[in-house]
Amino acid sequence: MNQKNNEIVIETNKLNKVYEGAIQFQALYDIDLTIKKGDMVAIMGASGSGKSTLMNIIGCLDRSSWGEYFFNGKLISEYTDNELAEIRNAQIGFVFQNFNLLPRYSALKNVELPLLYDSVSTQKRQNLAIGALERVGIGDKLINKPNELSGGQKQRVAIARAIVNSPAIIMADEPTGALDSKTSVEIMDIFQELNKEGITLIIVTHEIEIANYCKRRIKMKDGKIIEDYETN
């Protein structure tokens, strides 16, 4: 069972994001956020509230305009783009609403992809990918391509790909948005099991039913955090 851990993995101080263009748009305002190891957090809000922008920044997919972001105690603004790519690949697993699977690749090859960036032998790569697919309940779909899988099976492949590198954190952006309610429950059960094993989970969602699985909820509106509370 996962035990409470006070180690801070994500901390932001007065984080802001401004998109420059014909019209300047500020997406985040003075975000102060702390997430500890082992947390399972829902970031909620309507479309345009800033929740996906925040996830992109704390997932090292984008940079803030100003303010501080510490990942495992280290200031992210001091990292190069290549160093950020290494953090993403080694320490963070991503799951998206539309799965982001490569259509010409089998489930096994899709899950192997993050391992291609490391010096992992072909056999070890296959073994790790098979293990990840078995862990999410689709070890029998190794050779199937995405168009041969249901929505729930595609998302299981995406989760397997996210965990194949044994990340400390999984970030999921509307992971059940393309799924029916029964399949959504199955996917959230997988996330809860991963959290019990010690993985920190950050789930962006606008659905209260999904947020109910999380121990903590952060509500956003107009680029600001308006509520942040634990549910149990």
N, C-alpha and C positions, 0 to 999 in steps of 0.2 A: 504494500500500500504506500502511496505517496504521503510523505510527511511534510508538515509546514516548514518552509525554509525561508529564512530572512535575507538570503543573498539577493541583492538587487541586480537584475540583468538589463533592465531598460530604465533610463531616467532622462527626462527632458526638463529644461529650464527655459521658460519664456520662448518657446519654439514658435516661429512664424514662417508662413509660406506665402509668397506673392508670385503670381504668374504675370510676367511682362508680355505685353502685346499691344495691339491697337487700343485696347482698353485694359488697364491694369486691374487685376483681380486678386484680392487677398483671400486665400482659402483657409488659413489657420491663424489664430490670434492667441499669442501668449500661452501656449500649451504647457502646463506643468503636469507631468505624469511619471509615476513610478510603478514598475511591474517587477514582482519578485519571482525568483525561481520556483516553478511548480504552480504558479497561478494559472487559472483558466478564466480568461477575461472576454466578455462580449463588449465590443464597441458598437454602439447603436446610434441611429439617427436617420432622418429622411434623406432622400437623394439631395446632394449638394451641401450636406451638413459638414463635410470635411473628413469623414471617417476613413474613406479610402486614401485620401491624400496623407493622412496621418499614418496609416499602415504602410504606405509606400516609403515614407521617410524612416520610420522605425525599422522597416525591413531592408533598409539600405538600398532601395531601388531608386530613390530620389534624395535630394539634399534640401535642407531647410534654407530659407532666405537669411534668417538670423536666429539667434538663440542657441542653446547648447543641447547636444544629444550625446549621452554616454551609453555605450554598449559594453556590458561587462566591465564597467568602470573606466573605459577608455573613450576619449573625446573623438567622436566620429569625424568631425571637420578636419582633423589632422591626417586622415587616411587618404591615400590616392584612390583613384577609381579602380585600379587593379586590386588593391588591398580590400576595397569594399566588395568586389566580386568574389574574393576568396572567403570573406566572412559569410556572404550569402550562400555560397556553395557548401561550406563546411559546417556552418552553425545554425542556418535557418532553412526550414522547409516551407515551401509555398503551395497553397491549394487555392484554385480560383473557381469561380462560378461556372465558367465555360470549359473547364478541365485543362485546356491548353496542351492537349496531346498531339503528337505528330501523326497524321492520318496514315502514312505509309509504313509506320513502324508497328510491330507487334506490341502487346502489353509488356512483354519482357524487355524489349529494346527501349520502350519509352521509360521504363523504370531504371534502366541502366544509364540513362543519359547523364545524370549528375556525376556518375563515377568516371566518366570519360575525361573529366577535367583533372582527375587525380591519376597517379601512376598505379593503377589497379590492374592486375592481370585479367585477361579475358575470363578465365575460369572463376576467379574470385568475384569478378563483377557479376557474372551470371548467378553464382551462388547467393550473393547478397540480394540481387533483384528477385530471385525466386523466393527467398526467405521473406522479403518485404511483401510480396504478393500473397504468400500464404498467411502472413500475419493479418492481412485485411480480408481474408476469406475468399480469395479468387485464385488460388494456386492452380486451378484447373483451366485457366484462361491465358496461359503463357503466350500461345502463338496467335491469339485472336487480335485482330486490328480494331481500332476504335469503332469503325462502322459496323462491327460484328458484336458490339457490346451495348447493353442498356445504359441509361444515364447513370444509374447507381453503380454499375460495374465500372464505367469510365471514371467516376469520382473515386472509387476504390483504387484504381490504377494511379490516379493523381496523388492520392494519399500515400500509396506505396512508394511512388517516386519521391515524395516529400520526406519520407522517413528512411530511405535507403542509405543515406549518409550518417544516420544516427544523430540528427540535429538536436540541439538543446531547446530550440523554439520552433513551433509551427505557427505560421500566420495564414489564416484562411479568410478570403474575401468572398462573402456571400456563398459559402460552399454548398448550400442546399437550394440556392435560388432557382436552379433548373430542374429540381427533383420534386416528385410527388411527396405527400406527407409521410407515407409509410417508409419510403426509401430515405427520407430526411432523418427519420428516427434511427434507422440503421447506421447512417453515416455519423450521426452525433454520438451514438453508442461507441463507435470506433474511436472517436475523439476523446471521449471520457476515459476509455481504457488506456489510451496513450498518455493522458494526463496522470492517471493513477501510476503509470510507470515512471513518472517524473518529468515528462516533457511539458514545457511551458506552452500554453495555447492562447493565441489571440485571434478571436473570431469577429470579423466585421459582419454585421447583419442588421436588417431592419425588422426582423421577425421576432416577436416576443417569445414565441414557442422555442426558438433556437437559443435565445438569450437565457431562457430558464435552465438550460443545461450548465450554465457557467456559474462559477462561484462569485463572480464580481461583474458589475455592469457599469460601463462608462457611457453616458448619454451626451451626444453632441448636437449642437444647433448653431448654424451660421458660423462655423469655423471655431467654435468655442466649446469647452467641456462645461456642461451645465449640471451634471450629476455624476457622482462616482461613489459607488457603495458596494459592499459585500452582501450577498444574498443569504449566506448561512455561516 
